[in-house]
């Protein structure tokens, strides 16, 4: 059974710095393994995720990472325009673009989830069926990229996730059909009518996340304490939490 461990830090900033240091040290250690060619990590957005990026950017450990061998993926994404401020990728780019501009990370190592290329009028006029089709295409494209890069059974070395007050992580919301996906061949899914705006999203599925070698879920604030407690008290219950193992 996969080991589960809870660590409590005194405040959100210390949490972010601890996650950043743990992430950077793990990348450094993995890249030092014989015959290791690359490290693949899925990152997250949100307040906690952005704090972690800021802490990584400020950490002296950055200089010890061979970023040319690190590939960055996303656990989920808001399906909006590529330049929309809601995009997790746009927020993460504040850190990643520094690495690219310094020549430390090739642009092709950054694997963003697809963005919505429709204009505002097309989005407003779209039916549920049309949105489902667009989301299905986006999910299929990202799954194809995962398989092309990582093989028929793609596995991430590290997957980072924040948690919402309702216990969702990635874009897997309690009681939603996406949480119930257990087909090992469905690695990415679209989400329509997300309980949390924006309504259209793309997310890794539970089967894909469960294959990650290290899955780190972090949250700060009293509002999220009950969600984390429920996830540990009722593991694998997709109706009251999110299927979190």
Beta strands, then each sheet from edge to edge (+ up, - down):
strand 1: 39-43
strand 2: 70-74
strand 3: 76-78
strand 4: 158-162
strand 5: 188-191
strand 6: 201-204
strand 7: 215-218
sheet 1: 2+ 1+ 4+ 7+
sheet 2: 3+ 6- 5+
end
